Amino acid sequence: MTDTETSSKPYKLGLALSGGGARGFAHLGVFKALEECGLKPDIIAGTSVGALMGSLFADGYSAEEIKLLFAGREFSEFTQLQLPKSGLFDTERFQVFLKRHFRAKRIEELPLPMVIVATDLDNGRSHEFREGDLVEAVTASCSIPIIFSPVLIDGIHYVDGGLFRNFPVSVIREECERVIGVNVSPLLPQKYKQTLFHIAERSYHYIFQANTLEDRELCDVLIESKQVGLYKTFDLESINELVSLGYKAATQTFTEVVRENKLDDSMVKAIRAGIHPALNA
């Protein structure tokens, strides 16, 4: 990438966050590493849980504050089983939770620019929310089909953005000089239960994994951990472990960034100063 190409970009550093259910708590470990370095993205793109965590980060919450919002909670606090119509669970409780904690009401009111990726179920295409109701967009992006009901926004039904773009690096690639991507959806061989819920969950994992391949190649810095893939989509009991795995993956990746000088000098210096003394060894 030439100086001429980078100088024309509206944003210096972009952050792309993948979907992955509860594995998305690993994003918080990356946020913590960025905070220690004093690195702040100029724009964030997120799909599903990446949209949720990214929007809270863009809303001014620290990694620790976001963790405390979810610590000790159970899946039933965010949704409830319903008679199967458009989904096994509704998202009303989840939306109440978001309305209670988001400071911004609309996407364009967030302190950091945010792109929330969802799927337009009616027209069969990926959709980018850059403005509009924040709670509606985040809920739509997180609504895995069959498991959760679609979200109706302006007459269109939206579901999880991961169907087309689970790792939204391409969404902001042309707008950013550099992009750090965090993928929390590595798919590992695991046993799963022969139930409607678990079969649907496993099937979507294959879809999500398949459409991340191209976006992984578009990152200047790719952060991911195979260990994160060992955790279940709705595991709210392992938040601390997932945050630690995300932090470990970020610091290991940032060590390579320093050694290989993958970012510009100012970013490399920030990383060197902010992360473990081992980086200076």
Disulfide bonds with the S-S distance in Angstrom:
none
